[in-house]
Amino acid sequence: MKAYTLSLSRWHKVAERLSRTYTELTQNSRQTLINTQVSGYLGETQIARLVEQREKAMANIEHAFAIQDSIVAIRRILGEANARIGVARELAEQDALTRRQKFLESIVVAQGSEMVRLEELSSLPKQIVSEDRYDRSRGQVRVGLLDETQLAGIKKQADGLLSRVYTLADRVSDLNRERLSIELPEATAAAAGL
C-alpha cells in the first residue's frame, strides 16, 4: 500500500478509470471461463494452454476484486469529503437549475415562425384542410400561446438560470481542488495510471 495525494476531481477520474479496468477484467475472465471452446483434443500442449488461460482469468478476477475494493474506498472517502465541504449541496442545486434552464430553453426554442399567434387565430379559415390528398383528417397549425412579453420573460429567466449554473459549476470546480491522501495497493494504482 502506498498513499497518493490528489485533488478530489482527480480522485473522481481515478475511480472512473478503475471502474473501466474492473469491467474489462471481469468481462475477459467471464468470456474465458464460460465461452472457451475446442473442436477436439489436440494433445497436452492444448491442455497446458487452456490451464494457462484459466490461471490468467482467475488472477484477473482476483485483481478485479482488489480494484473494486479500492473503488469502494475511494468513493467512500470522496463522499465524506464532498459532504464535509458541501459539494453534494452545490451539485444538487446545479442539477435542479440545469433541468429548469433546459426546460425553459426548450420552450423558447420551440417558438417558431410557423406558429400562429393567438391574435392571428381569427384570420384562419374555419376548417384547415390538409394538403396531402390521401390524408382525410383536418389539417392543423401550431398555436403560439405566449405573447412577446411572456416569451422574452421566459428567455430572460433561462439566461439567468444558465448564468447561475455556470457560477455553481465554477464553485464545485473550486471545491474539488481540495487534496486528499488515499492509500492504494500499487497494482491498483498502476491500473489507474498513478
N, C-alpha and C positions, 0 to 999 in steps of 0.2 A: 504494500500500500504506500502511496505517495500522495502528499497534499498538493493540490493545484489551486491557484488563486486566479479567478476570472470574474468579470462583471456578470451581473445577473443575465443580461441579454446574451452573453457568450455561453453561459451555462444552459440557457434555453436551446441554443444551437447545438451544444454538445448532446443534450438529451434527444434532440431530433435525429442527429447522426447515429447515435447509439440505437435508437428505435429502428432506423433503417437497417442497420447492421444485424440487429436481433431478427428482424423479419427475413432478411436474406439467409442467415444461418439456419433458422428453423425451416424455411421453405426448402432449402437444399437438402437438409437432413431428412425431412419428411419424404421428399422425392426419392432420395437414395434408399431409404428404409422400406418404403411401401411400393415403389414402382420399378425396382430393378428387375430386369427380365433377361433370360438367356434362351437361346434356341436349342440348347442341348449341352451335354457335358463335354468340355474340351480339355480336361486334364487338371493337374494340380496347380498349374500356373493360373488358370481361371479361378480356382478356389482362392488362391493367395490374393489375387486382385480384388475379389469380392470381399474377402476378410479385411483388406486394406481400406476399401470403400466404407465398410461397416464401421471400422475403428475411427476413420475420419469423421463420419456422420455423428458417431457417439461423442467424439471430442468437440465437435461443433455444437452439439446440444449443450454440453457442459459449459462451453464458452458463452453460448447464447443466454443461458440461465444466469451466469455471473454478470453479464451485461445487463440483463433485466433487473437484477438486484441493484445494480448501480443506478439504473434509470429511476427506480423507485426512490432510492436515497436522494438523488439529485432533485427530483420533483418534490419530495417532502421538504427538503431544506429550502428550495426555491419558494414553495408555498408559505413556509414560515416567514421567510424574508419579505415576500410580497405582502403578507398580512401586516407585518411589523411596519413597513414603510408606506403602506397604503396603495400599492399598485392595483390590487383587486378592486378597490372602490373606484379608482380612476378608470380602469378598463371597463367596469360595469357601466359607468356614466358615458364613456366614449361609445360603447356599443349601442346604448339606448339612443344617443344623439345621432349616431351614424344611421341607424334604422329610420329615425324620424326624418332626417335630412333626405335620405334616398326616397322615402315615401313622398315627401313634398316635391322633390325634384321630378319624380315620375309624373306627377300631376301637371307640373309646368311644361315638361317636355311633350306630353300628350296633347297639349292645346295646339291644334294645327289649323292651317288656313282652310282646310276642307270642312271645318266645323261651322255650323250656322249659329250665330249668336241669338240669344233669346229675343232681342229687339228686332231681329230679322226674320223670326219664325213666321210672322203673319204674311210675309211675301212668298211663302212656299205654296204650291198648289195643294188642294185638299187631299189628293192622293198622288203619291210618288210611285211611278211605275218603273220597275227595273228595266235597264237597257238590254239585259240578256233575255232574248225571246224565249228561251227554254225555262227561264225562272218565272214561275207563275206567282210567286209571292210579291208582296209590295216592296218597293224599294225603300230604303231608309237612309237618313242622313244623321250624322253625329251632331249633337247639340252641345254647344259650349255654354255651360251653366254659369261660369264665372264672368263677371264684368272685368274691365281692365284694372280697376282699383283693387278688386279682390285678387286677381292674378298677380299683380305687382306686389301685393302684401305677402302672398304665398312665396313668391320668388325671393323677396327680401328676407323672409323668415328662413328659407332654405339656405340662402347665402350666409346668414348669421350663424346658423347651426353648423355649417361647414367650417366657419372660422373657429367656432368653439371646439369642434372635433380636432382641428389642427393643433390648437392650443393644448388640449388634453393629450394628444399623441406626443407632443414635444415634452410635456411634463412626465409622461410614462417613460419616454426615452431617457430623460434625465434621471429618473428614479432607478432605471435599470442599469445605470452606470455603477451603482454600488458594487463593491467587490466582495466575493465570498470565497472562502477556502473550503474545499471538499476533498476528502481522501478517496482515491480510486485505485483499484488494482492496476498495475502497469499495463497488463494486456488490454484491459478495458480502455484505459487512457489512450493507448496506441490505436485502438479501433476508432476512437473519436478524433484522432489526429492531434492529440496533445503531446 
